[in-house]
């Protein structure tokens, strides 16, 4: 019989395991928040049903839902990766949650990774729900699913970086106001519900917004059956690099 003593071996878990655990926690918190569900699920669903069944905007498509469904998918990505994440992270920073997490073995970059992964998990549920609603309304999607996936991932990275940048540099109340204001402005002027051509010369400038690039890119693939729109993908990639890079550089944890 062994009579030796066993000393504990304290130490952090592998980074991959910490990221997985934090991702699961972030996802549960996101799905339990009623305000987040309003932004991420209810508003996009209502807009899709309303604008698809009532002739409010001339989309130029044979069926309004064929134009609207890709735009609403882009809106769902923005609502989760940008608006919802910015507000939630801003108040976590205000209440000292991020300060405590920053003192844990979890690296700061890993926390940002976990937040972005939790957004991706939520978006899978969003896309499934909105796709089911759109199909019930008569949507006939086309194109390559891989191209759609690439655009959604790039859009998520772009909006996630911008959301984290806002949450890490502004006060929580300012983040709440600014994130909701940006959401409304981009909903109206980002090519989600109204074609950019309706804005005249300003549409050429609005096309470089991340929401416009994601909406138009998804529309090219899902409505017109095009291959990956490299121009829109490049715009999203640039926003992703700038947003995530700036967030990593200027994010204040206190």
Helices and strands as residue ranges (DSSP letters): H 15-32, H 34-37, I 38-42, H 43-53, H 64-78, I 79-84, H 85-94, H 97-102, H 108-136, H 145-169, H 172-189, G 196-199, H 202-206, H 210-222, H 230-250
